[in-house]
């Protein structure tokens, strides 16, 4: 964004045009950040679901092992 301001300054465009350009640039960055945030949130929820599933499998495996040991004793 800093680069965008520098280009505007060097190009010596009308203030109104420069303002519109900067607003569009900020809007574009905002949309990009919103999209990134949504993707991160979705990925985090997917990872939590995977971790829960693995934990359930591990707990079930431990339970079965404990039952087998109890029967063999």
The first five atom37 places (N, CA, C, CB, O) and aatype in JSON, in Angstrom:
{
  "aatype": [20, 20, 20, 20, 20, 20, 20, 20, 20, 20, 20, 20, 20, 20, 20, 20, 20, 20, 20, 20, 20, 20, 20, 20, 20, 20, 20, 20, 20, 20, 20, 20, 20, 20, 20, 20, 20, 20, 20, 20, 20, 20, 20, 20, 20, 20, 20, 20, 20, 20, 20, 20, 20, 20, 20, 20, 20, 20, 20, 20, 20, 20, 20, 20, 20, 20, 20, 20, 20, 20, 20, 20, 20],
  "atom_mask": [
    [1, 1, 1, 1, 1],
    [1, 1, 1, 1, 1],
    [1, 1, 1, 1, 1],
    [1, 1, 1, 1, 1],
    [1, 1, 1, 1, 1],
    [1, 1, 1, 1, 1],
    [1, 1, 1, 1, 1],
    [1, 1, 1, 1, 1],
    [1, 1, 1, 1, 1],
    [1, 1, 1, 1, 1],
    [1, 1, 1, 1, 1],
    [1, 1, 1, 1, 1],
    [1, 1, 1, 1, 1],
    [1, 1, 1, 1, 1],
    [1, 1, 1, 1, 1],
    [1, 1, 1, 1, 1],
    [1, 1, 1, 1, 1],
    [1, 1, 1, 1, 1],
    [1, 1, 1, 1, 1],
    [1, 1, 1, 1, 1],
    [1, 1, 1, 1, 1],
    [1, 1, 1, 1, 1],
    [1, 1, 1, 1, 1],
    [1, 1, 1, 1, 1],
    [1, 1, 1, 1, 1],
    [1, 1, 1, 1, 1],
    [1, 1, 1, 1, 1],
    [1, 1, 1, 1, 1],
    [1, 1, 1, 1, 1],
    [1, 1, 1, 1, 1],
    [1, 1, 1, 1, 1],
    [1, 1, 1, 1, 1],
    [1, 1, 1, 1, 1],
    [1, 1, 1, 1, 1],
    [1, 1, 1, 1, 1],
    [1, 1, 1, 1, 1],
    [1, 1, 1, 1, 1],
    [1, 1, 1, 1, 1],
    [1, 1, 1, 1, 1],
    [1, 1, 1, 1, 1],
    [1, 1, 1, 1, 1],
    [1, 1, 1, 1, 1],
    [1, 1, 1, 1, 1],
    [1, 1, 1, 1, 1],
    [1, 1, 1, 1, 1],
    [1, 1, 1, 1, 1],
    [1, 1, 1, 1, 1],
    [1, 1, 1, 1, 1],
    [1, 1, 1, 1, 1],
    [1, 1, 1, 1, 1],
    [1, 1, 1, 1, 1],
    [1, 1, 1, 1, 1],
    [1, 1, 1, 1, 1],
    [1, 1, 1, 1, 1],
    [1, 1, 1, 1, 1],
    [1, 1, 1, 1, 1],
    [1, 1, 1, 1, 1],
    [1, 1, 1, 1, 1],
    [1, 1, 1, 1, 1],
    [1, 1, 1, 1, 1],
    [1, 1, 1, 1, 1],
    [1, 1, 1, 1, 1],
    [1, 1, 1, 1, 1],
    [1, 1, 1, 1, 1],
    [1, 1, 1, 1, 1],
    [1, 1, 1, 1, 1],
    [1, 1, 1, 1, 1],
    [1, 1, 1, 1, 1],
    [1, 1, 1, 1, 1],
    [1, 1, 1, 1, 1],
    [1, 1, 1, 1, 1],
    [1, 1, 1, 1, 1],
    [1, 1, 1, 1, 1]
  ],
  "atom_positions": [
    [[0.83, -1.17, 0.0], [0.0, 0.0, 0.0], [0.88, 1.25, 0.0], [-0.95, -0.01, 1.21], [0.56, 2.24, -0.65]],
    [[1.98, 1.19, 0.73], [2.92, 2.31, 0.76], [3.4, 2.61, -0.66], [4.11, 2.01, 1.69], [3.51, 3.77, -1.05]],
    [[3.67, 1.56, -1.41], [4.11, 1.72, -2.78], [3.03, 2.42, -3.6], [4.44, 0.35, -3.39], [3.34, 3.27, -4.44]],
    [[1.78, 2.08, -3.37], [0.67, 2.71, -4.07], [0.62, 4.21, -3.82], [-0.64, 2.09, -3.65], [0.4, 4.99, -4.75]],
    [[0.83, 4.62, -2.6], [0.84, 6.04, -2.29], [2.01, 6.75, -2.97], [0.92, 6.25, -0.77], [1.87, 7.88, -3.45]],
    [[3.16, 6.09, -3.02], [4.34, 6.67, -3.65], [4.1, 6.86, -5.15], [5.57, 5.78, -3.42], [4.45, 7.9, -5.71]],
    [[3.5, 5.85, -5.81], [3.2, 5.94, -7.24], [2.26, 7.11, -7.5], [2.59, 4.62, -7.76], [2.45, 7.87, -8.44]],
    [[1.24, 7.24, -6.66], [0.27, 8.34, -6.79], [0.98, 9.69, -6.68], [-0.84, 8.24, -5.72], [0.71, 10.61, -7.44]],
    [[1.88, 9.78, -5.74], [2.61, 11.03, -5.52], [3.49, 11.36, -6.73], [3.46, 10.94, -4.24], [3.54, 12.5, -7.17]],
    [[4.17, 10.36, -7.25], [5.08, 10.58, -8.36], [4.33, 10.86, -9.67], [5.99, 9.37, -8.54], [4.82, 11.61, -10.51]],
    [[3.15, 10.28, -9.85], [2.39, 10.44, -11.08], [1.72, 11.81, -11.16], [1.35, 9.36, -11.2], [1.35, 12.24, -12.25]],
    [[1.56, 12.49, -10.06], [0.94, 13.81, -9.98], [-0.43, 13.82, -10.67], [1.86, 14.86, -10.62], [-0.71, 14.66, -11.52]],
    [[-1.27, 12.88, -10.27], [-2.63, 12.82, -10.8], [-3.53, 13.71, -9.97], [-3.15, 11.36, -10.81], [-3.18, 14.13, -8.87]],
    [[-4.7, 14.0, -10.52], [-5.65, 14.83, -9.8], [-5.99, 14.19, -8.45], [-6.93, 15.04, -10.62], [-6.04, 12.97, -8.32]],
    [[-6.22, 15.03, -7.49], [-6.51, 14.55, -6.13], [-7.74, 13.66, -6.11], [-6.71, 15.74, -5.19], [-7.76, 12.65, -5.4]],
    [[-8.77, 14.02, -6.86], [-10.01, 13.24, -6.87], [-9.76, 11.84, -7.46], [-11.09, 13.98, -7.68], [-10.25, 10.84, -6.94]],
    [[-9.01, 11.8, -8.55], [-8.68, 10.52, -9.18], [-7.82, 9.68, -8.24], [-7.95, 10.74, -10.53], [-8.04, 8.48, -8.09]],
    [[-6.85, 10.32, -7.62], [-5.97, 9.61, -6.69], [-6.76, 9.06, -5.51], [-4.86, 10.54, -6.2], [-6.51, 7.94, -5.06]],
    [[-7.71, 9.84, -5.02], [-8.53, 9.38, -3.89], [-9.35, 8.15, -4.27], [-9.46, 10.5, -3.43], [-9.47, 7.21, -3.49]],
    [[-9.93, 8.18, -5.48], [-10.71, 7.03, -5.94], [-9.81, 5.8, -6.09], [-11.4, 7.34, -7.28], [-10.19, 4.69, -5.72]],
    [[-8.64, 6.01, -6.61], [-7.69, 4.91, -6.82], [-7.27, 4.3, -5.48], [-6.44, 5.41, -7.59], [-7.21, 3.08, -5.33]],
    [[-6.98, 5.15, -4.51], [-6.58, 4.67, -3.19], [-7.73, 3.94, -2.51], [-6.09, 5.84, -2.3], [-7.52, 2.92, -1.86]],
    [[-8.96, 4.47, -2.66], [-10.12, 3.79, -2.08], [-10.29, 2.4, -2.69], [-11.41, 4.63, -2.3], [-10.54, 1.43, -1.97]],
    [[-10.14, 2.3, -4.0], [-10.25, 0.99, -4.66], [-9.14, 0.04, -4.19], [-10.18, 1.15, -6.19], [-9.38, -1.15, -4.0]],
    [[-7.94, 0.59, -4.01], [-6.82, -0.22, -3.53], [-7.11, -0.75, -2.12], [-5.51, 0.6, -3.54], [-6.89, -1.93, -1.84]],
    [[-7.59, 0.11, -1.24], [-7.92, -0.29, 0.13], [-9.05, -1.32, 0.13], [-8.32, 0.95, 0.97], [-9.01, -2.3, 0.86]],
    [[-10.07, -1.08, -0.71], [-11.17, -2.05, -0.81], [-10.67, -3.41, -1.28], [-12.26, -1.53, -1.77], [-11.1, -4.45, -0.77]],
    [[-9.77, -3.4, -2.23], [-9.21, -4.65, -2.74], [-8.44, -5.39, -1.64], [-8.28, -4.38, -3.95], [-8.6, -6.59, -1.47]],
    [[-7.6, -4.66, -0.91], [-6.86, -5.27, 0.2], [-7.82, -5.8, 1.26], [-5.88, -4.26, 0.83], [-7.6, -6.88, 1.81]],
    [[-8.87, -5.06, 1.54], [-9.84, -5.47, 2.55], [-10.53, -6.77, 2.14], [-10.89, -4.37, 2.78], [-10.68, -7.68, 2.95]],
    [[-10.96, -6.85, 0.87], [-11.59, -8.08, 0.37], [-10.62, -9.25, 0.46], [-12.07, -7.9, -1.09], [-11.01, -10.36, 0.83]],
    [[-9.38, -9.0, 0.11], [-8.37, -10.05, 0.17], [-8.17, -10.55, 1.6], [-7.04, -9.54, -0.41], [-8.08, -11.76, 1.84]],
    [[-8.1, -9.62, 2.53], [-7.94, -10.0, 3.94], [-9.16, -10.75, 4.46], [-7.69, -8.76, 4.81], [-9.03, -11.71, 5.21]],
    [[-10.35, -10.31, 4.05], [-11.58, -10.99, 4.47], [-11.59, -12.42, 3.94], [-12.82, -10.23, 3.96], [-11.94, -13.36, 4.66]],
    [[-11.2, -12.59, 2.69], [-11.15, -13.91, 2.09], [-10.14, -14.79, 2.82], [-10.81, -13.82, 0.6], [-10.42, -15.94, 3.14]],
    [[-8.96, -14.24, 3.07], [-7.92, -14.99, 3.78], [-8.39, -15.4, 5.16], [-6.65, -14.16, 3.89], [-8.17, -16.53, 5.6]],
    [[-9.05, -14.48, 5.84], [-9.57, -14.76, 7.18], [-10.57, -15.91, 7.14], [-10.23, -13.51, 7.78], [-10.53, -16.81, 7.98]],
    [[-11.47, -15.87, 6.16], [-12.46, -16.94, 6.01], [-11.81, -18.28, 5.73], [-13.43, -16.6, 4.91], [-12.23, -19.3, 6.28]],
    [[-10.8, -18.29, 4.88], [-10.1, -19.54, 4.57], [-9.38, -20.09, 5.79], [-9.1, -19.32, 3.42], [-9.38, -21.3, 6.03]],
    [[-8.76, -19.2, 6.55], [-8.06, -19.63, 7.77], [-9.06, -20.23, 8.76], [-7.3, -18.44, 8.42], [-8.8, -21.27, 9.36]],
    [[-10.19, -19.56, 8.93], [-11.22, -20.04, 9.85], [-11.73, -21.42, 9.42], [-12.4, -19.03, 9.92], [-11.87, -22.32, 10.25]],
    [[-11.99, -21.57, 8.13], [-12.47, -22.85, 7.61], [-11.44, -23.95, 7.81], [-12.82, -22.72, 6.12], [-11.77, -25.07, 8.21]],
    [[-10.18, -23.63, 7.54], [-9.1, -24.61, 7.71], [-8.95, -25.0, 9.18], [-7.77, -24.05, 7.16], [-8.74, -26.16, 9.51]],
    [[-9.07, -24.01, 10.05], [-8.96, -24.28, 11.49], [-10.06, -25.23, 11.95], [-9.02, -22.97, 12.3], [-9.81, -26.17, 12.7]],
    [[-11.29, -24.98, 11.49], [-12.4, -25.85, 11.88], [-12.21, -27.27, 11.33], [-13.74, -25.28, 11.37], [-12.52, -28.25, 12.01]],
    [[-11.69, -27.37, 10.11], [-11.4, -28.69, 9.53], [-10.35, -29.42, 10.36], [-10.92, -28.56, 8.08], [-10.48, -30.62, 10.62]],
    [[-9.31, -28.69, 10.77], [-8.25, -29.31, 11.58], [-8.78, -29.77, 12.93], [-7.09, -28.33, 11.77], [-8.42, -30.85, 13.4]],
    [[-9.63, -28.97, 13.56], [-10.22, -29.35, 14.84], [-11.04, -30.63, 14.69], [-11.1, -28.21, 15.41], [-10.98, -31.52, 15.53]],
    [[-11.81, -30.72, 13.61], [-12.61, -31.92, 13.37], [-11.71, -33.14, 13.18], [-13.51, -31.73, 12.12], [-12.02, -34.22, 13.69]],
    [[-10.6, -32.98, 12.46], [-9.66, -34.09, 12.27], [-9.04, -34.52, 13.59], [-8.57, -33.7, 11.28], [-8.91, -35.71, 13.87]],
    [[-8.66, -33.56, 14.4], [-8.04, -33.87, 15.71], [-9.04, -34.6, 16.6], [-7.56, -32.57, 16.41], [-8.68, -35.57, 17.27]],
    [[-10.28, -34.16, 16.61], [-11.32, -34.83, 17.4], [-11.51, -36.27, 16.94], [-12.66, -34.06, 17.3], [-11.62, -37.18, 17.76]],
    [[-11.54, -36.47, 15.62], [-11.72, -37.81, 15.08], [-10.56, -38.73, 15.47], [-11.86, -37.76, 13.54], [-10.76, -39.88, 15.85]],
    [[-9.35, -38.21, 15.38], [-8.17, -38.99, 15.79], [-8.21, -39.3, 17.28], [-6.87, -38.22, 15.45], [-7.86, -40.41, 17.7]],
    [[-8.65, -38.34, 18.09], [-8.74, -38.56, 19.53], [-9.76, -39.64, 19.85], [-9.11, -37.24, 20.25], [-9.54, -40.48, 20.72]],
    [[-10.9, -39.64, 19.13], [-11.91, -40.67, 19.34], [-11.37, -42.05, 18.98], [-13.17, -40.37, 18.51], [-11.59, -43.02, 19.71]],
    [[-10.66, -42.13, 17.86], [-10.07, -43.4, 17.44], [-9.06, -43.9, 18.46], [-9.39, -43.26, 16.06], [-9.03, -45.08, 18.8]],
    [[-8.23, -42.98, 18.95], [-7.22, -43.35, 19.94], [-7.87, -43.81, 21.24], [-6.27, -42.18, 20.2], [-7.43, -44.78, 21.84]],
    [[-8.91, -43.11, 21.67], [-9.61, -43.5, 22.9], [-10.26, -44.87, 22.74], [-10.67, -42.45, 23.28], [-10.23, -45.68, 23.66]],
    [[-10.84, -45.12, 21.59], [-11.46, -46.41, 21.34], [-10.42, -47.52, 21.32], [-12.24, -46.39, 20.01], [-10.64, -48.61, 21.85]],
    [[-9.28, -47.24, 20.71], [-8.2, -48.22, 20.65], [-7.68, -48.54, 22.06], [-7.05, -47.7, 19.77], [-7.44, -49.7, 22.39]],
    [[-7.52, -47.52, 22.88], [-7.07, -47.74, 24.25], [-8.08, -48.55, 25.05], [-6.81, -46.4, 24.95], [-7.71, -49.41, 25.84]],
    [[-9.35, -48.27, 24.84], [-10.42, -48.99, 25.54], [-10.38, -50.48, 25.16], [-11.8, -48.38, 25.21], [-10.48, -51.36, 26.01]],
    [[-10.23, -50.73, 23.85], [-10.16, -52.13, 23.4], [-8.94, -52.84, 23.97], [-10.12, -52.19, 21.86], [-9.03, -53.99, 24.4]],
    [[-7.81, -52.17, 23.99], [-6.59, -52.75, 24.57], [-6.76, -53.06, 26.04], [-5.41, -51.82, 24.37], [-6.32, -54.11, 26.52]],
    [[-7.4, -52.15, 26.78], [-7.64, -52.37, 28.19], [-8.58, -53.55, 28.41], [-8.22, -51.11, 28.83], [-8.38, -54.34, 29.34]],
    [[-9.61, -53.67, 27.56], [-10.54, -54.8, 27.68], [-9.83, -56.13, 27.39], [-11.73, -54.63, 26.71], [-10.09, -57.13, 28.07]],
    [[-8.95, -56.14, 26.41], [-8.2, -57.34, 26.07], [-7.29, -57.75, 27.22], [-7.39, -57.12, 24.79], [-7.18, -58.93, 27.55]],
    [[-6.63, -56.76, 27.82], [-5.75, -57.05, 28.95], [-6.55, -57.58, 30.13], [-4.97, -55.81, 29.36], [-6.1, -58.51, 30.81]],
    [[-7.7, -57.02, 30.38], [-8.54, -57.45, 31.49], [-8.99, -58.9, 31.29], [-9.75, -56.54, 31.64], [-9.04, -59.67, 32.25]],
    [[-9.33, -59.27, 30.07], [-9.78, -60.63, 29.77], [-8.64, -61.64, 29.88], [-10.39, -60.69, 28.38], [-8.86, -62.78, 30.27]],
    [[-7.43, -61.22, 29.53], [-6.31, -62.15, 29.55], [-5.75, -62.36, 30.96], [-5.21, -61.65, 28.64], [-4.98, -63.29, 31.19]],
    [[-6.11, -61.53, 31.88], [-5.6, -61.66, 33.25], [-6.37, -62.61, 34.05], [-5.59, -60.36, 33.94], [-6.06, -62.83, 35.22]]
  ]
}
